């Protein structure tokens, strides 16, 4: 009987998650009401449904059961957390049934992932120096008292070309396609969903190119928006000085696909709700890999706004005074917004725990060089500096990557704040960033 327990647990977990998909994908009122409470309707409902479908299918396949169980554990942990904080134990007068099903699925996923996690933990304990690095970084992130992170700048700066995290992708294949549905919570609990499609091409041993395409959905107290984001094109050049050291250079450009002035009820929305910053940006960076460590330094500078007749000035017209609502107070006015450049530095450790599983903890620092500016009234040519908009932000990041097959890989990126600057008028502030990715090489 014992040998059948994993199959039974997998069947129960998959059945619980899959039975909710009808309600999510057909927009049944029960599901719509629930996700409306979370400010995640409709795209959060659809995304969670897709992730639960993926987790269920992976759980039912023995070779990928650990990955599905780990993903299911995260999804059910989130469900339990929201039941205890926002939704309540009882949802839509169900007597707490949905909450009990989430706990049951969580227990099944925990059982299925427990043994592999223990094996990974044993391998960690054998490498004491590596353990000290991860525990130290973990303690820093846990003891941080800040609640907002800068996250990444412009949906791509932190992961363009050789600035991206080191995930030990195979060099056997020349092409890679990846899909990353990034989730974040912005100012005033705004839910932000940014699906990113990425294509990488290894031209030869030294040259590679990368193309990223984004769309963006935002939902908060001031309204909902959905629109095209950016196309980011970059190329990288690698110098292999010896087997232990690799130096790389990256140059790229971010091209906006929409302006930064989406509106609700005829009034301009804050930058948090915009699908793009609207600026044509230049990106440059240098990467250094030494053993399992990787450091990267980068610059992102806005060149011009493609949707404004006034150079680098943003097309955004948000003024808090126009809203006459306390709900607009958390957002800085960005009428005619002029954004300064960002400098990035990050250091990571690529920790390969087995042939298939790797962790990459890191520290990501972004320094906003000077104060951003805005116009206090419409039609005014006088720019005012936005106080405290310059300065340093430091985040702890962690990437967990699992090689499902030789060609197929999944990963999960998580970021939390350590040090933050006071004002982020560009709308890129995040309480946290969570980005699952699935990629295929060929």
MOLINZI-V38639 format. One record per residue. N is the residue number from 1. RES is the residue in three letters. OMEGA is omega in radians with two decimals (none if undefined). D_LAST is the distance of its C-alpha to the last C-alpha in Angstrom with 1 decimal. Layout:
n=N res=RES omega=OMEGA d_last=D_LAST
n=N res=RES omega=OMEGA d_last=D_LAST
//
This chain:
n=1 res=UNK omega=-3.05 d_last=41.4
n=2 res=UNK omega=-3.09 d_last=39.7
n=3 res=UNK omega=3.13 d_last=36.5
n=4 res=UNK omega=-3.08 d_last=36.2
n=5 res=UNK omega=3.10 d_last=36.5
n=6 res=UNK omega=3.13 d_last=32.8
n=7 res=UNK omega=-3.13 d_last=32.2
n=8 res=UNK omega=3.12 d_last=35.2
n=9 res=UNK omega=3.12 d_last=34.2
n=10 res=UNK omega=-3.13 d_last=30.7
n=11 res=UNK omega=-3.14 d_last=32.3
n=12 res=UNK omega=-3.12 d_last=34.8
n=13 res=UNK omega=-3.14 d_last=32.4
n=14 res=UNK omega=-3.13 d_last=30.0
n=15 res=UNK omega=-3.14 d_last=33.1
n=16 res=UNK omega=-3.12 d_last=34.5
n=17 res=UNK omega=-3.06 d_last=31.5
n=18 res=UNK omega=-3.12 d_last=30.7
n=19 res=UNK omega=3.10 d_last=34.4
n=20 res=UNK omega=-3.04 d_last=34.3
n=21 res=UNK omega=3.11 d_last=31.5
n=22 res=UNK omega=-3.12 d_last=33.9
n=23 res=UNK omega=-3.12 d_last=36.1
n=24 res=UNK omega=-3.02 d_last=33.3
n=25 res=UNK omega=3.11 d_last=31.4
n=26 res=UNK omega=3.08 d_last=34.8
n=27 res=UNK omega=3.06 d_last=36.4
n=28 res=UNK omega=-3.02 d_last=39.3
n=29 res=UNK omega=-3.13 d_last=42.2
n=30 res=UNK omega=-3.12 d_last=41.9
n=31 res=UNK omega=3.14 d_last=38.3
n=32 res=UNK omega=3.13 d_last=39.1
n=33 res=UNK omega=-3.11 d_last=42.2
n=34 res=UNK omega=-3.09 d_last=40.4
n=35 res=UNK omega=3.02 d_last=37.5
n=36 res=UNK omega=3.08 d_last=40.1
n=37 res=UNK omega=-3.09 d_last=42.0
n=38 res=UNK omega=-3.06 d_last=38.8
n=39 res=UNK omega=-3.09 d_last=38.3
n=40 res=UNK omega=-3.12 d_last=34.9
n=41 res=UNK omega=0.08 d_last=35.7
n=42 res=UNK omega=-2.94 d_last=33.8
n=43 res=UNK omega=3.05 d_last=30.3
n=44 res=UNK omega=3.10 d_last=30.8
n=45 res=UNK omega=-3.12 d_last=31.8
n=46 res=UNK omega=-3.14 d_last=28.7
n=47 res=UNK omega=3.14 d_last=26.4
n=48 res=UNK omega=3.10 d_last=28.1
n=49 res=UNK omega=3.13 d_last=28.0
n=50 res=UNK omega=3.13 d_last=24.2
n=51 res=UNK omega=3.11 d_last=23.9
n=52 res=UNK omega=3.09 d_last=26.5
n=53 res=UNK omega=3.12 d_last=24.8
n=54 res=UNK omega=3.14 d_last=21.5
n=55 res=UNK omega=-3.13 d_last=23.8
n=56 res=UNK omega=-3.14 d_last=25.7
n=57 res=UNK omega=3.13 d_last=22.9
n=58 res=UNK omega=3.14 d_last=21.5
n=59 res=UNK omega=-3.09 d_last=25.0
n=60 res=UNK omega=3.11 d_last=25.7
n=61 res=UNK omega=-3.05 d_last=22.9
n=62 res=UNK omega=-3.09 d_last=24.2
n=63 res=UNK omega=-3.12 d_last=21.0
n=64 res=UNK omega=-3.06 d_last=20.2
n=65 res=UNK omega=-3.12 d_last=24.0
n=66 res=UNK omega=3.14 d_last=24.3
n=67 res=UNK omega=3.13 d_last=21.7
n=68 res=UNK omega=3.14 d_last=23.4
n=69 res=UNK omega=3.13 d_last=26.8
n=70 res=UNK omega=3.09 d_last=26.1
n=71 res=UNK omega=3.11 d_last=24.9
n=72 res=UNK omega=3.11 d_last=27.9
n=73 res=UNK omega=3.10 d_last=30.2
n=74 res=UNK omega=-3.14 d_last=29.4
n=75 res=UNK omega=-3.13 d_last=29.9
n=76 res=UNK omega=3.06 d_last=33.1
n=77 res=UNK omega=3.08 d_last=34.4
n=78 res=UNK omega=3.13 d_last=34.0
n=79 res=UNK omega=3.14 d_last=35.8
n=80 res=UNK omega=3.12 d_last=38.6
n=81 res=UNK omega=-3.12 d_last=39.0
n=82 res=UNK omega=3.07 d_last=39.4
n=83 res=UNK omega=-3.09 d_last=41.9
n=84 res=UNK omega=-3.04 d_last=43.9
n=85 res=UNK omega=-3.01 d_last=44.0
n=86 res=UNK omega=-3.02 d_last=43.6
n=87 res=UNK omega=-3.02 d_last=43.5
n=88 res=UNK omega=3.13 d_last=46.1
n=89 res=UNK omega=3.14 d_last=46.3
n=90 res=UNK omega=-3.14 d_last=47.4
n=91 res=UNK omega=3.12 d_last=45.2
n=92 res=UNK omega=3.09 d_last=46.8
n=93 res=UNK omega=-3.14 d_last=49.6
n=94 res=UNK omega=3.11 d_last=47.4
n=95 res=UNK omega=-3.14 d_last=49.5
n=96 res=UNK omega=-3.09 d_last=46.6
n=97 res=UNK omega=-3.13 d_last=44.5
n=98 res=UNK omega=3.11 d_last=41.3
n=99 res=UNK omega=3.13 d_last=41.9
n=100 res=UNK omega=3.10 d_last=42.6
n=101 res=UNK omega=3.11 d_last=39.5
n=102 res=UNK omega=3.12 d_last=37.4
n=103 res=UNK omega=3.13 d_last=39.2
n=104 res=UNK omega=3.12 d_last=38.7
n=105 res=UNK omega=3.11 d_last=34.9
n=106 res=UNK omega=-3.14 d_last=34.9
n=107 res=UNK omega=3.12 d_last=36.8
n=108 res=UNK omega=3.13 d_last=34.5
n=109 res=UNK omega=3.10 d_last=31.4
n=110 res=UNK omega=3.13 d_last=33.3
n=111 res=UNK omega=-3.09 d_last=34.3
n=112 res=UNK omega=-3.10 d_last=30.7
n=113 res=UNK omega=-3.03 d_last=29.4
n=114 res=UNK omega=-3.08 d_last=32.5
n=115 res=UNK omega=3.07 d_last=31.9
n=116 res=UNK omega=3.12 d_last=28.4
n=117 res=UNK omega=3.10 d_last=29.7
n=118 res=UNK omega=3.11 d_last=32.7
n=119 res=UNK omega=3.10 d_last=30.6
n=120 res=UNK omega=3.14 d_last=28.7
n=121 res=UNK omega=3.12 d_last=32.1
n=122 res=UNK omega=3.12 d_last=33.5
n=123 res=UNK omega=3.09 d_last=30.8
n=124 res=UNK omega=-3.08 d_last=31.5
n=125 res=UNK omega=3.10 d_last=35.2
n=126 res=UNK omega=-3.12 d_last=34.7
n=127 res=UNK omega=-2.98 d_last=33.4
n=128 res=UNK omega=-3.12 d_last=36.4
n=129 res=UNK omega=3.11 d_last=35.6
n=130 res=UNK omega=3.13 d_last=32.2
n=131 res=UNK omega=-3.13 d_last=34.1
n=132 res=UNK omega=3.14 d_last=36.6
n=133 res=UNK omega=-3.07 d_last=34.1
n=134 res=UNK omega=-3.13 d_last=32.6
n=135 res=UNK omega=3.13 d_last=36.0
n=136 res=UNK omega=3.12 d_last=37.5
n=137 res=UNK omega=3.14 d_last=34.9
n=138 res=UNK omega=3.13 d_last=35.2
n=139 res=UNK omega=3.10 d_last=39.0
n=140 res=UNK omega=-3.08 d_last=38.9
n=141 res=UNK omega=-3.09 d_last=36.9
n=142 res=UNK omega=-3.07 d_last=39.1
n=143 res=UNK omega=3.14 d_last=42.3
n=144 res=UNK omega=-3.13 d_last=41.4
n=145 res=UNK omega=-3.11 d_last=43.9
n=146 res=UNK omega=-3.08 d_last=42.0
n=147 res=UNK omega=-3.12 d_last=40.5
n=148 res=UNK omega=3.10 d_last=38.3
n=149 res=UNK omega=3.04 d_last=35.2
n=150 res=UNK omega=-3.10 d_last=34.0
n=151 res=UNK omega=3.14 d_last=30.4
n=152 res=UNK omega=-3.10 d_last=28.2
n=153 res=UNK omega=3.02 d_last=29.4
n=154 res=UNK omega=3.03 d_last=28.2
n=155 res=UNK omega=3.09 d_last=25.1
n=156 res=UNK omega=-3.10 d_last=23.0
n=157 res=UNK omega=-3.05 d_last=25.3
n=158 res=UNK omega=-3.06 d_last=24.6
n=159 res=UNK omega=3.11 d_last=20.7
n=160 res=UNK omega=3.05 d_last=20.2
n=161 res=UNK omega=-3.10 d_last=18.3
n=162 res=UNK omega=3.01 d_last=19.8
n=163 res=UNK omega=-3.08 d_last=22.3
n=164 res=UNK omega=3.13 d_last=19.9
n=165 res=UNK omega=-3.14 d_last=20.4
n=166 res=UNK omega=-3.08 d_last=19.1
n=167 res=UNK omega=3.09 d_last=16.8
n=168 res=UNK omega=3.06 d_last=15.5
n=169 res=UNK omega=3.12 d_last=11.8
n=170 res=UNK omega=3.08 d_last=10.2
n=171 res=UNK omega=-3.13 d_last=10.3
n=172 res=UNK omega=-3.09 d_last=8.6
n=173 res=UNK omega=-3.05 d_last=5.2
n=174 res=UNK omega=-3.03 d_last=6.4
n=175 res=UNK omega=3.04 d_last=5.2
n=176 res=UNK omega=3.04 d_last=6.3
n=177 res=UNK omega=-3.13 d_last=8.6
n=178 res=UNK omega=3.07 d_last=11.7
n=179 res=UNK omega=-3.11 d_last=15.0
n=180 res=UNK omega=3.05 d_last=18.1
n=181 res=UNK omega=-3.04 d_last=21.5
n=182 res=UNK omega=3.13 d_last=23.9
n=183 res=UNK omega=3.07 d_last=27.4
n=184 res=UNK omega=3.04 d_last=30.5
n=185 res=UNK omega=-3.08 d_last=34.3
n=186 res=UNK omega=-3.11 d_last=36.1
n=187 res=UNK omega=3.13 d_last=39.7
n=188 res=UNK omega=3.07 d_last=42.2
n=189 res=UNK omega=3.09 d_last=39.6
n=190 res=UNK omega=3.11 d_last=37.6
n=191 res=UNK omega=-3.08 d_last=34.4
n=192 res=UNK omega=-3.10 d_last=31.4
n=193 res=UNK omega=-3.06 d_last=28.0
n=194 res=UNK omega=3.04 d_last=25.3
n=195 res=UNK omega=-3.11 d_last=21.9
n=196 res=UNK omega=3.07 d_last=19.3
n=197 res=UNK omega=-3.03 d_last=16.1
n=198 res=UNK omega=3.06 d_last=14.0
n=199 res=UNK omega=3.10 d_last=11.3
n=200 res=UNK omega=3.11 d_last=10.5
n=201 res=UNK omega=3.08 d_last=9.9
n=202 res=UNK omega=-3.07 d_last=10.8
n=203 res=UNK omega=3.05 d_last=13.2
n=204 res=UNK omega=-3.08 d_last=14.6
n=205 res=UNK omega=-3.05 d_last=16.1
n=206 res=UNK omega=-3.01 d_last=18.5
n=207 res=UNK omega=3.05 d_last=17.3
n=208 res=UNK omega=3.10 d_last=14.7
n=209 res=UNK omega=-3.13 d_last=15.2
n=210 res=UNK omega=3.07 d_last=14.9
n=211 res=UNK omega=3.11 d_last=16.2
n=212 res=UNK omega=3.12 d_last=17.7
n=213 res=UNK omega=-3.08 d_last=19.7
n=214 res=UNK omega=2.88 d_last=22.4
n=215 res=UNK omega=-3.03 d_last=25.1
n=216 res=UNK omega=3.05 d_last=28.0
n=217 res=UNK omega=3.10 d_last=30.6
n=218 res=UNK omega=-3.12 d_last=33.7
n=219 res=UNK omega=3.14 d_last=36.6
n=220 res=UNK omega=-3.05 d_last=39.8
n=221 res=UNK omega=-3.10 d_last=43.6
n=222 res=UNK omega=3.12 d_last=43.8
n=223 res=UNK omega=3.14 d_last=41.5
n=224 res=UNK omega=3.10 d_last=37.9
n=225 res=UNK omega=3.05 d_last=35.5
n=226 res=UNK omega=-3.13 d_last=32.1
n=227 res=UNK omega=3.07 d_last=30.4
n=228 res=UNK omega=-3.12 d_last=27.6
n=229 res=UNK omega=-3.07 d_last=26.9
n=230 res=UNK omega=2.87 d_last=25.3
n=231 res=UNK omega=-3.13 d_last=22.5
n=232 res=UNK omega=-3.13 d_last=21.7
n=233 res=UNK omega=-3.12 d_last=20.3
n=234 res=UNK omega=3.02 d_last=20.0
n=235 res=UNK omega=-3.09 d_last=19.2
n=236 res=UNK omega=3.12 d_last=19.4
n=237 res=UNK omega=-3.07 d_last=20.9
n=238 res=UNK omega=3.05 d_last=20.8
n=239 res=UNK omega=-3.14 d_last=23.7
n=240 res=UNK omega=-3.08 d_last=23.4
n=241 res=UNK omega=3.00 d_last=27.1
n=242 res=UNK omega=-3.07 d_last=26.9
n=243 res=UNK omega=-3.04 d_last=25.0
n=244 res=UNK omega=-3.04 d_last=26.4
n=245 res=UNK omega=3.06 d_last=26.4
n=246 res=UNK omega=3.10 d_last=23.9
n=247 res=UNK omega=-3.10 d_last=25.1
n=248 res=UNK omega=3.12 d_last=23.0
n=249 res=UNK omega=-3.12 d_last=24.2
n=250 res=UNK omega=3.03 d_last=22.9
n=251 res=UNK omega=-3.10 d_last=24.5
n=252 res=UNK omega=3.14 d_last=23.8
n=253 res=UNK omega=3.07 d_last=25.7
n=254 res=UNK omega=-3.12 d_last=26.0
n=255 res=UNK omega=-3.12 d_last=27.1
n=256 res=UNK omega=3.12 d_last=29.0
n=257 res=UNK omega=3.10 d_last=28.6
n=258 res=UNK omega=3.11 d_last=31.9
n=259 res=UNK omega=-3.09 d_last=35.2
n=260 res=UNK omega=-3.06 d_last=36.4
n=261 res=UNK omega=3.00 d_last=39.4
n=262 res=UNK omega=-3.00 d_last=38.7
n=263 res=UNK omega=3.01 d_last=41.9
n=264 res=UNK omega=-3.11 d_last=43.6
n=265 res=UNK omega=3.08 d_last=47.1
n=266 res=UNK omega=-3.12 d_last=47.3
n=267 res=UNK omega=-3.13 d_last=46.9
n=268 res=UNK omega=3.12 d_last=44.2
n=269 res=UNK omega=3.10 d_last=42.0
n=270 res=UNK omega=-3.13 d_last=41.2
n=271 res=UNK omega=3.11 d_last=38.0
n=272 res=UNK omega=-3.07 d_last=36.7
n=273 res=UNK omega=-3.05 d_last=36.3
n=274 res=UNK omega=-3.12 d_last=34.7
n=275 res=UNK omega=3.10 d_last=31.1
n=276 res=UNK omega=3.05 d_last=31.0
n=277 res=UNK omega=3.06 d_last=33.4
n=278 res=UNK omega=-3.07 d_last=33.6
n=279 res=UNK omega=2.97 d_last=33.5
n=280 res=UNK omega=-3.03 d_last=31.4
n=281 res=UNK omega=2.98 d_last=30.5
n=282 res=UNK omega=-3.12 d_last=29.6
n=283 res=UNK omega=3.09 d_last=27.4
n=284 res=UNK omega=-3.12 d_last=27.5
n=285 res=UNK omega=3.08 d_last=26.7
n=286 res=UNK omega=3.10 d_last=26.8
n=287 res=UNK omega=3.10 d_last=24.9
n=288 res=UNK omega=3.11 d_last=26.2
n=289 res=UNK omega=3.13 d_last=24.6
n=290 res=UNK omega=-3.00 d_last=27.1
n=291 res=UNK omega=-3.13 d_last=26.4
n=292 res=UNK omega=3.11 d_last=25.0
n=293 res=UNK omega=3.05 d_last=26.8
n=294 res=UNK omega=3.06 d_last=25.4
n=295 res=UNK omega=-3.14 d_last=27.7
n=296 res=UNK omega=3.08 d_last=27.0
n=297 res=UNK omega=-3.08 d_last=29.5
n=298 res=UNK omega=3.10 d_last=29.0
n=299 res=UNK omega=3.01 d_last=31.0
n=300 res=UNK omega=-3.06 d_last=30.7
n=301 res=UNK omega=3.08 d_last=33.6
n=302 res=UNK omega=-3.13 d_last=34.4
n=303 res=UNK omega=-3.14 d_last=35.4
n=304 res=UNK omega=3.08 d_last=36.7
n=305 res=UNK omega=-3.05 d_last=36.8
n=306 res=UNK omega=-3.06 d_last=35.5
n=307 res=UNK omega=3.12 d_last=37.6
n=308 res=UNK omega=-3.14 d_last=40.8
n=309 res=UNK omega=-3.00 d_last=43.5
n=310 res=UNK omega=3.03 d_last=44.5
n=311 res=UNK omega=-3.08 d_last=41.9
n=312 res=UNK omega=-3.11 d_last=40.1
n=313 res=UNK omega=-3.14 d_last=42.2
n=314 res=UNK omega=3.04 d_last=40.3
n=315 res=UNK omega=-3.12 d_last=40.9
n=316 res=UNK omega=-3.12 d_last=41.5
n=317 res=UNK omega=-3.08 d_last=45.1
n=318 res=UNK omega=3.00 d_last=45.3
n=319 res=UNK omega=-3.13 d_last=48.8
n=320 res=UNK omega=-3.10 d_last=49.9
n=321 res=UNK omega=-3.14 d_last=53.4
n=322 res=UNK omega=-3.08 d_last=52.3
n=323 res=UNK omega=3.14 d_last=51.1
n=324 res=UNK omega=-3.10 d_last=54.4
n=325 res=UNK omega=3.12 d_last=52.6
n=326 res=UNK omega=3.13 d_last=52.1
n=327 res=UNK omega=3.12 d_last=48.6
n=328 res=UNK omega=-3.04 d_last=47.7
n=329 res=UNK omega=-3.12 d_last=49.3
n=330 res=UNK omega=-3.05 d_last=46.2
n=331 res=UNK omega=3.09 d_last=44.5
n=332 res=UNK omega=3.09 d_last=45.6
n=333 res=UNK omega=-3.08 d_last=46.7
n=334 res=UNK omega=3.08 d_last=44.2
n=335 res=UNK omega=-3.10 d_last=46.0
n=336 res=UNK omega=-3.01 d_last=45.0
n=337 res=UNK omega=3.05 d_last=42.7
n=338 res=UNK omega=-3.03 d_last=41.8
n=339 res=UNK omega=3.10 d_last=39.1
n=340 res=UNK omega=-3.09 d_last=39.1
n=341 res=UNK omega=3.09 d_last=36.2
n=342 res=UNK omega=3.00 d_last=34.4
n=343 res=UNK omega=-3.08 d_last=33.7
n=344 res=UNK omega=2.93 d_last=31.2
n=345 res=UNK omega=3.07 d_last=31.2
n=346 res=UNK omega=3.10 d_last=29.3
n=347 res=UNK omega=-3.06 d_last=29.0
n=348 res=UNK omega=3.05 d_last=26.7
n=349 res=UNK omega=3.13 d_last=26.4
n=350 res=UNK omega=-2.97 d_last=23.2
n=351 res=UNK omega=-3.11 d_last=24.6
n=352 res=UNK omega=-3.06 d_last=22.5
n=353 res=UNK omega=3.08 d_last=24.6
n=354 res=UNK omega=3.13 d_last=22.6
n=355 res=UNK omega=-3.07 d_last=19.4
n=356 res=UNK omega=-2.99 d_last=17.9
n=357 res=UNK omega=3.13 d_last=20.2
n=358 res=UNK omega=3.04 d_last=21.0
n=359 res=UNK omega=3.10 d_last=23.5
n=360 res=UNK omega=3.02 d_last=23.8
n=361 res=UNK omega=-3.14 d_last=27.3
n=362 res=UNK omega=3.03 d_last=28.5
n=363 res=UNK omega=-3.11 d_last=31.1
n=364 res=UNK omega=3.13 d_last=30.5
n=365 res=UNK omega=3.08 d_last=33.4
n=366 res=UNK omega=-3.14 d_last=33.8
n=367 res=UNK omega=3.08 d_last=37.0
n=368 res=UNK omega=-2.85 d_last=38.3
n=369 res=UNK omega=-3.11 d_last=40.3
n=370 res=UNK omega=-3.14 d_last=43.3
n=371 res=UNK omega=2.98 d_last=44.7
n=372 res=UNK omega=-3.11 d_last=43.3
n=373 res=UNK omega=3.07 d_last=45.8
n=374 res=UNK omega=3.09 d_last=46.9
n=375 res=UNK omega=-3.02 d_last=49.7
n=376 res=UNK omega=3.12 d_last=52.3
n=377 res=UNK omega=3.14 d_last=53.4
n=378 res=UNK omega=3.12 d_last=52.0
n=379 res=UNK omega=3.14 d_last=52.9
n=380 res=UNK omega=3.14 d_last=53.9
n=381 res=UNK omega=3.13 d_last=52.8
n=382 res=UNK omega=3.13 d_last=53.5
n=383 res=UNK omega=3.10 d_last=50.6
n=384 res=UNK omega=3.10 d_last=51.1
n=385 res=UNK omega=3.07 d_last=49.1
n=386 res=UNK omega=-3.04 d_last=47.5
n=387 res=UNK omega=3.09 d_last=49.0
n=388 res=UNK omega=3.13 d_last=46.8
n=389 res=UNK omega=3.05 d_last=43.6
n=390 res=UNK omega=3.06 d_last=42.8
n=391 res=UNK omega=-2.95 d_last=41.9
n=392 res=UNK omega=2.98 d_last=39.5
n=393 res=UNK omega=3.10 d_last=37.2
n=394 res=UNK omega=3.12 d_last=35.6
n=395 res=UNK omega=2.92 d_last=33.2
n=396 res=UNK omega=3.13 d_last=31.9
n=397 res=UNK omega=3.09 d_last=28.2
n=398 res=UNK omega=3.10 d_last=26.3
n=399 res=UNK omega=3.05 d_last=22.6
n=400 res=UNK omega=-3.08 d_last=21.8
n=401 res=UNK omega=-3.14 d_last=18.2
n=402 res=UNK omega=-3.14 d_last=17.3
n=403 res=UNK omega=-3.11 d_last=14.3
n=404 res=UNK omega=3.02 d_last=14.4
n=405 res=UNK omega=-3.14 d_last=11.9
n=406 res=UNK omega=-3.09 d_last=9.8
n=407 res=UNK omega=-3.00 d_last=6.7
n=408 res=UNK omega=-3.13 d_last=9.3
n=409 res=UNK omega=3.02 d_last=11.9
n=410 res=UNK omega=3.12 d_last=15.2
n=411 res=UNK omega=3.11 d_last=17.8
n=412 res=UNK omega=3.14 d_last=21.2
n=413 res=UNK omega=-3.13 d_last=23.0
n=414 res=UNK omega=3.12 d_last=26.8
n=415 res=UNK omega=3.09 d_last=29.3
n=416 res=UNK omega=-3.04 d_last=33.1
n=417 res=UNK omega=2.96 d_last=35.9
n=418 res=UNK omega=3.12 d_last=38.1
n=419 res=UNK omega=-3.12 d_last=39.9
n=420 res=UNK omega=2.98 d_last=40.0
n=421 res=UNK omega=-2.92 d_last=41.8
n=422 res=UNK omega=-3.01 d_last=44.4
n=423 res=UNK omega=3.11 d_last=43.4
n=424 res=UNK omega=-3.08 d_last=40.0
n=425 res=UNK omega=-3.12 d_last=40.8
n=426 res=UNK omega=3.07 d_last=37.3
n=427 res=UNK omega=-3.10 d_last=36.6
n=428 res=UNK omega=3.08 d_last=33.7
n=429 res=UNK omega=3.09 d_last=35.8
n=430 res=UNK omega=2.98 d_last=34.2
n=431 res=UNK omega=3.03 d_last=35.9
n=432 res=UNK omega=3.07 d_last=32.5
n=433 res=UNK omega=3.13 d_last=28.8
n=434 res=UNK omega=-3.07 d_last=26.4
n=435 res=UNK omega=3.01 d_last=22.7
n=436 res=UNK omega=-3.14 d_last=20.4
n=437 res=UNK omega=2.99 d_last=16.7
n=438 res=UNK omega=-3.09 d_last=13.8
n=439 res=UNK omega=-3.11 d_last=10.2
n=440 res=UNK omega=3.12 d_last=6.7
n=441 res=UNK omega=3.14 d_last=3.8
n=442 res=UNK omega=none d_last=0.0
//
